[in-house]
Amino acid sequence: MKVYNFSAGPSVLPEAVLKRAQDELLNYNSTGMSIVEMSHRTKAFDEVIQRTESLLRELMQIPDDYYVLFLQGGASTQFDAIPLNLLKTGKADYVVTGNFASKAAQAASRYGDIKIAASSKQDNYTYIPDLTGDIFRPDADYIHITSNNTIFGSRITKDKIPTTVAPLVCDCSSHILGEEIEVSKYGMLYAGAQKNIAPAGLTIVIIKKDMTTYPMDICPIMLKYSTHAENGSMYNTPPCFPIYMAMLNLEWLKEFGGIKAMEQQNIYKASLLYDYIDSTDFYKNNIKPEDRSIMNVPFVTGSAELDAQFVKEAGANGFVSIKGHRVVGGMRASIYNGMPVEGVKALVEFMKDFEMRNK
């Protein structure tokens, strides 16, 4: 039975990427070794990490005055690394639009004067608050946003990206490469790779070079961006296999037509789900329509018993990892780049059948 993986992360990867990795696993590039066992100091791996950075710069149009860093520890480690590196006056403003945005603000509060400039927590994160420039402190060292909220299924659309005096720092873990991002609007972007780039274990940081020079004295060496920038992300053993998988995925994305083409497909996939959900009173998505994510689509039936039955039957029919996060409940379809259109269409047909049998 063909399985469609709707996991929010670690998530689906393109089948062509997985097959190429399978073909090369025992003997990468005629080295006689697997990519998972060769030293990161070899010429072969150096070519991999350089190629990965080059592809990322090309696809995201990253300017030359930004570093691209390949780190470990997940995006959650950056919740501490960001204030440790970027707080100068001790002030930073955070926008809290979901679970991970809240965790980022909580971590930062240990290091300085952290202001919650805007939040939708009081309404269970069902919308994105207005992010006008006047809500942020002019003397803040940086402004932090989370552009796509994996658990709740909302996103800060391009027209809502705030214009700020302070550098804008963005956790874009669950939509990086899924839609175009104008890098020059940000001082820093960061993302865990396990949603749309590679297997878990790799974190990507894209940061303006002039923002890496003044870490706090208490910042550990391994959390200093300057440490990794000065050593080409090779200060210690990097996550070699996820970097290699990122390279394969980026090559696949380039062949697909790049991020713009992928964004168009992702919008189409999301519209298939939202249009059906909105056409019936059996399912409901609680996010304000203009703020809905195109990567993560939560929905409920309104009955905990029916939701549990849906998840069980979906799994039996090959729609796996569709159970919603424990904070929200219900169901969640994560439809990252690796999810084919036919997978979304098949899910919609199953949803229709389930509704017909359970009205």
Secondary structure, 3 states (H helix, E strand, C coil): CCCEECCCCCCCCCHHHHHHHHHHCCCHHHCCCCCCCCCCCCHHHHHHHHHHHHHHHHHHCCCCCEEEEEECCHHHHHHHHHHHHHCCCCEEEEEECCHHHHHHHHHHCCCCEEEEEEECHHHCCCCCCCCCHHHCCCCCCCEEEECEECCCCEECCHHHCCCCCCCEEEECCCCCCCCCCCHHHCCEEEEECCCCCCCCCCEEEEEEHHHCCCCCCCCCHHHCHHHHHHCCCCCCCCCHHHHHHHHHHHHHHHHHCHHHHHHHHHHHHHHHHHHHHHHCCCCECCCCHHHECCCEEEEECCCHHHHHHHHHHHHHCCEECCECCCCCCCEEEECCCCCCHHHHHHHHHHHHHHHHHHC
